């Protein structure tokens, strides 16, 4: 409970609900409705059995976020293509779901204004370590996946990242709607050159281009109305890193490239 508000899981409707002065609010409806409904449908038959689903939440005063966690041994290793999906974070300040986390707690609670969790019989206090991206003593990588869109098909040419540290692009992904297979590309850390206040690189060509020798160089350009960019922070970074902007350049593409 935080500031008179209580968050609980509605197993039948597959929704996180907040109870407060304004009544009941299904916070899952903030663009995560089908996500949680699909998770709930895979768990509904296990309530009341020897192994019930673990569904817990707690408010993180430090980040002003509600941290949720859903788990059961029958859940798959990936969900909608994501390996990290069992824990989600809701921002009370922004009134939106901000992402997923890698916490695997047995229980969560509060110690004064600090979020705590229990794992393997040990108690962990969150946001207390000086080493960033370390969860329960394990270092994790940081990912973010912005999506760039256009009304017309574009040829995506370059990317500029304004950040305090380098990021690689684990996957560029573009797709023609029902017409062609997905196009895919990537960029390593060393592909980026530092230019004034950003890191810049040309976007390599489609690795799935058929009948091409060295398709990264000679393949098709990445063309689509939308481009997904899965960014990964330099794994050697253990300090606070700031990501300010990600800009992707493009040129107009013929209708039938």
Secondary structure by P-SEA (a helix, b strand, c coil): ccccbbbbbcccccbbbbbccccccccccccaaaaaaaaaaaccccccccccccccccccccccbbbbbbbcccccccccccccccbbbbbcccccccccccccccbbbbcccbbbbbcccbbbbccccccccccccbbbbbbbbbbbbbcccccccbbbbbccbbbbccbbbbbccccccccccccccccccccccccccccccccccccccccccccccccccbbbbbcccccccccbbbbcbbbbbbccccccc
